[in-house]
Amino acid sequence: MTIVLVVNSGSSSLKYQLIDMATESTLASGLIERIGESTGSVRHDRADAREEREQTVANHDDAFAAMLENFATFGPTLESTPPAAVGHRVVQGARRFFDATVIDDDVERNIEELSPLAPLHNPANLAGIRGARRVFPNIPHVAVFDTAFHTTMSDAASTYALNREVAEANRVRKYGAHGTSHKFVSEAAAEFLGRPYDELRTVVLHIGNGASACAVDGGRSIDTSMGMTPLEGLVMGTRTGDIDPAVLFHLHRKAGYTVDELDDLLNRKSGLYGLTGTNDVRDVTQRAAAGDARAQLALDVYVHRLRHYLGSYLVQLGGGDAIVFTAGVGENSVEVRRRTLEGLEWLGVEIDAERNQLPNDGIRVISTDASRVTVLVVPTNEEIEIARQTLATTGASAAE
């Protein structure tokens, strides 16, 4: 059997896929959202049908139970297609986990200890792991870490100019995130272009509600925009991205903000949401086109930060062979792609307006034939990448 169940347990959601790795085909998938709110939503997809319902989902245990109910009710049943292994997304592995790792009690304990470095993510990831290990105690579980892909960054790229003793004592350094997506997308781009992965210089722009850029040189991450936590870098749906750290001191001293209030402000009440009242790029783009000054400024700030990182990474790579847009905004926003790349012909980047307007339908090129740098849209599939790494890590165990 080569069936892998992938569990992606987020702070307020649980995504899952049951994948037949013999063909890399998805047998079923689902999404459970608004965990902990008064009313949640539960969705289960098969090739021929979608089932949706509203349901209160009090916690991650309830979410996991809802997933099992979906399989039992709508199929395929986990008795008829039992998983040989379960793969879990974990955001923060720090410098403890450099590869996908079979989960035992010690690995669980390490993931919990690293939670302060990803407070919105690791506790939720851990809840999914514990729920799955209880239900499937006799098959291997594998943690696939977002940070693992970025462990190839140099010390120059991953070291902050903070007091050395303080930094070392508190594990302060750049770890990055979205590594699973950056790896999948950069590999898929190389395969699509028919280029050796170990020769391609690629800038990946993973732009969703959370967003990060990554410079990939010959299959190795050499820099990424997220830092010690997923707060650093690009402007995001509700996160500030880069900000002068002295702003926090100012808000504490002048406005009385506590540490927890600052954490909430920067992570949940800023970004596009803080600038416009919505975290949805589609809404911001529509309002900007209608003349809304706040939306126009927010879009300007958003794109300015994207161009800042794009330029930086092209310099670090010594030029680029490919620029790749992925994730919800990257795959679907014609306007964000256009504005990010306009005027870059002097860098060898020429976007084709008609190709950029085409609807999202798999991997496609949106640059002109004359562009020295190929610009692509590559739909990400973190679940497939997690399943691949799960199968590779468990080896013979997953093939039994």
Secondary structure, 3 states (H helix, E strand, C coil): CCEEEEEEECCCEEEEEEEECCCCEEEEEEEEECCCCCCEEEEEEECCEEEEEEECCCCHHHHHHHHHHHHHHHCCCCCCCCCCEEEEEECCCCCCCCCCEECCHHHHHHHHHCHHHCCCCHHHHHHHHHHHHHHCCCCCEEEEECCHHHHHCCHHHHCCCCCHHHHHHCCCCCCCCCHHHHHHHHHHHHHHHCCCHHHCEEEEEEECCCEEEEEEECCEEEEECCCCCCCCCCCCCCCCCCCCCHHHHHHHHHHCCCHHHHHHHHHHCCHHHHHHCCCCHHHHHHHHHCCCHHHHHHHHHHHHHHHHHHHHHHHHHCCCCEEEEEHHHHHHCHHHHHHHHCCCHHHCCCECHHHHHCCCCCCEECECCCCCCEEEECCCCHHHHHHHHHHHHHCHHHHC
